[in-house]
Amino acid sequence: MRETAKPIRVLIAKPGLDGHDRGAKVVTLGLRDEGMEVIYTGIRQTPESIAETAVQEDVDVVGLSCLSGAHGHYFPKVADLLREKGMSEVLVIGGGIVPEEDIPPLEKAGIKGVFGPGSPIKDIANFIRSNIKR
């Protein structure tokens, strides 16, 4: 009997007070269709709760979604907390409304990919497959 590889585990989270979650839900379902196990935490999560859930769920990827403009605060905070919890190998990606000029500081903070509105799910899935560390 052939052993199959463990599916990629992804946590999708909405940090802060942003209540717009349609995009996060679309990405959640799309990545599931791509064969990944996806946990969606819902809206209004704290960076601490996101990092703790990532630890508890033993995820390979944390995907953060922000449309409120607070990505510059929340995305790096989550990445820092993951490193503090010994999860520096977790791939952290972001999505939502992120101006181009905000991407380099996010990358410097450990956000490995940023996907804006209309990004094809296939592109996000391929990026994850190419960049996770197992």
VOGU-912708 format. One record per residue (C-alpha): residue number from 1; x, y, z; residue in three letters; chain. Coordinates in nm, 2 decimals, decimal comma. Layout:
<recs>
<rec nr="NUM" xx="X" yy="Y" zz="Z" rest="Ala" kette="A"/>
...
</recs>
This chain:
<recs>
<rec nr="1" xx="0,00" yy="0,00" zz="0,00" rest="Met" kette="A"/>
<rec nr="2" xx="0,14" yy="0,34" zz="-0,10" rest="Arg" kette="A"/>
<rec nr="3" xx="0,16" yy="0,60" zz="0,17" rest="Glu" kette="A"/>
<rec nr="4" xx="0,02" yy="0,94" zz="0,09" rest="Thr" kette="A"/>
<rec nr="5" xx="0,18" yy="1,27" zz="0,20" rest="Ala" kette="A"/>
<rec nr="6" xx="0,03" yy="1,46" zz="0,49" rest="Lys" kette="A"/>
<rec nr="7" xx="-0,18" yy="1,75" zz="0,35" rest="Pro" kette="A"/>
<rec nr="8" xx="-0,05" yy="2,10" zz="0,39" rest="Ile" kette="A"/>
<rec nr="9" xx="-0,22" yy="2,26" zz="0,69" rest="Arg" kette="A"/>
<rec nr="10" xx="-0,31" yy="2,63" zz="0,65" rest="Val" kette="A"/>
<rec nr="11" xx="-0,46" yy="2,87" zz="0,91" rest="Leu" kette="A"/>
<rec nr="12" xx="-0,65" yy="3,16" zz="0,77" rest="Ile" kette="A"/>
<rec nr="13" xx="-0,71" yy="3,45" zz="1,01" rest="Ala" kette="A"/>
<rec nr="14" xx="-0,85" yy="3,80" zz="1,02" rest="Lys" kette="A"/>
<rec nr="15" xx="-0,65" yy="4,01" zz="1,28" rest="Pro" kette="A"/>
<rec nr="16" xx="-0,79" yy="4,32" zz="1,42" rest="Gly" kette="A"/>
<rec nr="17" xx="-1,14" yy="4,48" zz="1,39" rest="Leu" kette="A"/>
<rec nr="18" xx="-1,18" yy="4,43" zz="1,02" rest="Asp" kette="A"/>
<rec nr="19" xx="-1,51" yy="4,26" zz="0,97" rest="Gly" kette="A"/>
<rec nr="20" xx="-1,49" yy="4,20" zz="0,59" rest="His" kette="A"/>
<rec nr="21" xx="-1,42" yy="3,83" zz="0,55" rest="Asp" kette="A"/>
<rec nr="22" xx="-1,55" yy="3,73" zz="0,21" rest="Arg" kette="A"/>
<rec nr="23" xx="-1,21" yy="3,71" zz="0,06" rest="Gly" kette="A"/>
<rec nr="24" xx="-1,07" yy="3,51" zz="0,35" rest="Ala" kette="A"/>
<rec nr="25" xx="-1,36" yy="3,27" zz="0,30" rest="Lys" kette="A"/>
<rec nr="26" xx="-1,30" yy="3,24" zz="-0,07" rest="Val" kette="A"/>
<rec nr="27" xx="-0,93" yy="3,16" zz="-0,01" rest="Val" kette="A"/>
<rec nr="28" xx="-1,02" yy="2,91" zz="0,26" rest="Thr" kette="A"/>
<rec nr="29" xx="-1,25" yy="2,72" zz="0,02" rest="Leu" kette="A"/>
<rec nr="30" xx="-1,02" yy="2,75" zz="-0,27" rest="Gly" kette="A"/>
<rec nr="31" xx="-0,72" yy="2,61" zz="-0,08" rest="Leu" kette="A"/>
<rec nr="32" xx="-0,94" yy="2,32" zz="0,04" rest="Arg" kette="A"/>
<rec nr="33" xx="-1,02" yy="2,26" zz="-0,32" rest="Asp" kette="A"/>
<rec nr="34" xx="-0,65" yy="2,25" zz="-0,38" rest="Glu" kette="A"/>
<rec nr="35" xx="-0,62" yy="1,96" zz="-0,13" rest="Gly" kette="A"/>
<rec nr="36" xx="-0,50" yy="2,15" zz="0,17" rest="Met" kette="A"/>
<rec nr="37" xx="-0,64" yy="2,13" zz="0,52" rest="Glu" kette="A"/>
<rec nr="38" xx="-0,76" yy="2,48" zz="0,61" rest="Val" kette="A"/>
<rec nr="39" xx="-0,86" yy="2,62" zz="0,95" rest="Ile" kette="A"/>
<rec nr="40" xx="-1,05" yy="2,95" zz="0,94" rest="Tyr" kette="A"/>
<rec nr="41" xx="-1,05" yy="3,14" zz="1,27" rest="Thr" kette="A"/>
<rec nr="42" xx="-1,32" yy="3,39" zz="1,18" rest="Gly" kette="A"/>
<rec nr="43" xx="-1,30" yy="3,77" zz="1,22" rest="Ile" kette="A"/>
<rec nr="44" xx="-1,17" yy="3,99" zz="1,49" rest="Arg" kette="A"/>
<rec nr="45" xx="-0,88" yy="3,78" zz="1,61" rest="Gln" kette="A"/>
<rec nr="46" xx="-0,58" yy="3,90" zz="1,82" rest="Thr" kette="A"/>
<rec nr="47" xx="-0,23" yy="3,83" zz="1,70" rest="Pro" kette="A"/>
<rec nr="48" xx="-0,18" yy="3,63" zz="2,02" rest="Glu" kette="A"/>
<rec nr="49" xx="-0,49" yy="3,41" zz="1,95" rest="Ser" kette="A"/>
<rec nr="50" xx="-0,38" yy="3,36" zz="1,59" rest="Ile" kette="A"/>
<rec nr="51" xx="-0,03" yy="3,25" zz="1,70" rest="Ala" kette="A"/>
<rec nr="52" xx="-0,17" yy="3,02" zz="1,97" rest="Glu" kette="A"/>
<rec nr="53" xx="-0,41" yy="2,86" zz="1,72" rest="Thr" kette="A"/>
<rec nr="54" xx="-0,12" yy="2,81" zz="1,48" rest="Ala" kette="A"/>
<rec nr="55" xx="0,07" yy="2,62" zz="1,75" rest="Val" kette="A"/>
<rec nr="56" xx="-0,22" yy="2,42" zz="1,86" rest="Gln" kette="A"/>
<rec nr="57" xx="-0,31" yy="2,32" zz="1,51" rest="Glu" kette="A"/>
<rec nr="58" xx="0,05" yy="2,25" zz="1,40" rest="Asp" kette="A"/>
<rec nr="59" xx="0,01" yy="2,44" zz="1,08" rest="Val" kette="A"/>
<rec nr="60" xx="0,25" yy="2,48" zz="0,79" rest="Asp" kette="A"/>
<rec nr="61" xx="0,11" yy="2,82" zz="0,68" rest="Val" kette="A"/>
<rec nr="62" xx="-0,05" yy="3,12" zz="0,84" rest="Val" kette="A"/>
<rec nr="63" xx="-0,25" yy="3,33" zz="0,60" rest="Gly" kette="A"/>
<rec nr="64" xx="-0,36" yy="3,67" zz="0,73" rest="Leu" kette="A"/>
<rec nr="65" xx="-0,62" yy="3,89" zz="0,57" rest="Ser" kette="A"/>
<rec nr="66" xx="-0,67" yy="4,26" zz="0,63" rest="Cys" kette="A"/>
<rec nr="67" xx="-0,88" yy="4,52" zz="0,45" rest="Leu" kette="A"/>
<rec nr="68" xx="-0,87" yy="4,79" zz="0,72" rest="Ser" kette="A"/>
<rec nr="69" xx="-0,52" yy="4,92" zz="0,65" rest="Gly" kette="A"/>
<rec nr="70" xx="-0,38" yy="4,77" zz="0,98" rest="Ala" kette="A"/>
<rec nr="71" xx="-0,17" yy="4,51" zz="0,80" rest="His" kette="A"/>
<rec nr="72" xx="0,15" yy="4,71" zz="0,88" rest="Gly" kette="A"/>
<rec nr="73" xx="0,09" yy="4,64" zz="1,25" rest="His" kette="A"/>
<rec nr="74" xx="-0,08" yy="4,31" zz="1,26" rest="Tyr" kette="A"/>
<rec nr="75" xx="0,11" yy="4,10" zz="1,01" rest="Phe" kette="A"/>
<rec nr="76" xx="0,45" yy="4,16" zz="1,16" rest="Pro" kette="A"/>
<rec nr="77" xx="0,31" yy="4,11" zz="1,51" rest="Lys" kette="A"/>
<rec nr="78" xx="0,18" yy="3,77" zz="1,42" rest="Val" kette="A"/>
<rec nr="79" xx="0,51" yy="3,68" zz="1,25" rest="Ala" kette="A"/>
<rec nr="80" xx="0,70" yy="3,79" zz="1,56" rest="Asp" kette="A"/>
<rec nr="81" xx="0,48" yy="3,59" zz="1,79" rest="Leu" kette="A"/>
<rec nr="82" xx="0,52" yy="3,28" zz="1,58" rest="Leu" kette="A"/>
<rec nr="83" xx="0,90" yy="3,31" zz="1,60" rest="Arg" kette="A"/>
<rec nr="84" xx="0,88" yy="3,36" zz="1,98" rest="Glu" kette="A"/>
<rec nr="85" xx="0,67" yy="3,03" zz="2,00" rest="Lys" kette="A"/>
<rec nr="86" xx="0,94" yy="2,84" zz="1,80" rest="Gly" kette="A"/>
<rec nr="87" xx="0,74" yy="2,84" zz="1,48" rest="Met" kette="A"/>
<rec nr="88" xx="0,99" yy="3,03" zz="1,26" rest="Ser" kette="A"/>
<rec nr="89" xx="0,95" yy="2,76" zz="0,98" rest="Glu" kette="A"/>
<rec nr="90" xx="0,58" yy="2,85" zz="0,93" rest="Val" kette="A"/>
<rec nr="91" xx="0,52" yy="3,03" zz="0,61" rest="Leu" kette="A"/>
<rec nr="92" xx="0,34" yy="3,35" zz="0,68" rest="Val" kette="A"/>
<rec nr="93" xx="0,15" yy="3,51" zz="0,39" rest="Ile" kette="A"/>
<rec nr="94" xx="-0,09" yy="3,81" zz="0,37" rest="Gly" kette="A"/>
<rec nr="95" xx="-0,38" yy="3,93" zz="0,16" rest="Gly" kette="A"/>
<rec nr="96" xx="-0,63" yy="4,21" zz="0,13" rest="Gly" kette="A"/>
<rec nr="97" xx="-0,58" yy="4,57" zz="0,05" rest="Ile" kette="A"/>
<rec nr="98" xx="-0,21" yy="4,62" zz="0,08" rest="Val" kette="A"/>
<rec nr="99" xx="-0,05" yy="4,91" zz="-0,11" rest="Pro" kette="A"/>
<rec nr="100" xx="0,26" yy="4,82" zz="-0,32" rest="Glu" kette="A"/>
<rec nr="101" xx="0,48" yy="5,04" zz="-0,10" rest="Glu" kette="A"/>
<rec nr="102" xx="0,38" yy="4,85" zz="0,21" rest="Asp" kette="A"/>
<rec nr="103" xx="0,50" yy="4,52" zz="0,07" rest="Ile" kette="A"/>
<rec nr="104" xx="0,88" yy="4,56" zz="0,12" rest="Pro" kette="A"/>
<rec nr="105" xx="0,85" yy="4,63" zz="0,50" rest="Pro" kette="A"/>
<rec nr="106" xx="0,61" yy="4,34" zz="0,54" rest="Leu" kette="A"/>
<rec nr="107" xx="0,86" yy="4,11" zz="0,36" rest="Glu" kette="A"/>
<rec nr="108" xx="1,14" yy="4,24" zz="0,59" rest="Lys" kette="A"/>
<rec nr="109" xx="0,91" yy="4,15" zz="0,89" rest="Ala" kette="A"/>
<rec nr="110" xx="0,88" yy="3,79" zz="0,76" rest="Gly" kette="A"/>
<rec nr="111" xx="0,57" yy="3,80" zz="0,54" rest="Ile" kette="A"/>
<rec nr="112" xx="0,68" yy="3,59" zz="0,25" rest="Lys" kette="A"/>
<rec nr="113" xx="0,40" yy="3,67" zz="0,00" rest="Gly" kette="A"/>
<rec nr="114" xx="0,12" yy="3,92" zz="-0,03" rest="Val" kette="A"/>
<rec nr="115" xx="-0,19" yy="3,85" zz="-0,25" rest="Phe" kette="A"/>
<rec nr="116" xx="-0,43" yy="4,13" zz="-0,33" rest="Gly" kette="A"/>
<rec nr="117" xx="-0,79" yy="4,11" zz="-0,45" rest="Pro" kette="A"/>
<rec nr="118" xx="-0,84" yy="3,90" zz="-0,75" rest="Gly" kette="A"/>
<rec nr="119" xx="-0,53" yy="3,69" zz="-0,70" rest="Ser" kette="A"/>
<rec nr="120" xx="-0,60" yy="3,34" zz="-0,85" rest="Pro" kette="A"/>
<rec nr="121" xx="-0,63" yy="3,07" zz="-0,59" rest="Ile" kette="A"/>
<rec nr="122" xx="-0,40" yy="2,85" zz="-0,81" rest="Lys" kette="A"/>
<rec nr="123" xx="-0,13" yy="3,12" zz="-0,77" rest="Asp" kette="A"/>
<rec nr="124" xx="-0,17" yy="3,12" zz="-0,39" rest="Ile" kette="A"/>
<rec nr="125" xx="-0,17" yy="2,74" zz="-0,37" rest="Ala" kette="A"/>
<rec nr="126" xx="0,14" yy="2,71" zz="-0,60" rest="Asn" kette="A"/>
<rec nr="127" xx="0,32" yy="2,98" zz="-0,39" rest="Phe" kette="A"/>
<rec nr="128" xx="0,25" yy="2,78" zz="-0,07" rest="Ile" kette="A"/>
<rec nr="129" xx="0,36" yy="2,45" zz="-0,22" rest="Arg" kette="A"/>
<rec nr="130" xx="0,68" yy="2,61" zz="-0,34" rest="Ser" kette="A"/>
<rec nr="131" xx="0,77" yy="2,79" zz="-0,02" rest="Asn" kette="A"/>
<rec nr="132" xx="0,66" yy="2,57" zz="0,28" rest="Ile" kette="A"/>
<rec nr="133" xx="0,94" yy="2,41" zz="0,48" rest="Lys" kette="A"/>
<rec nr="134" xx="0,86" yy="2,05" zz="0,59" rest="Arg" kette="A"/>
</recs>
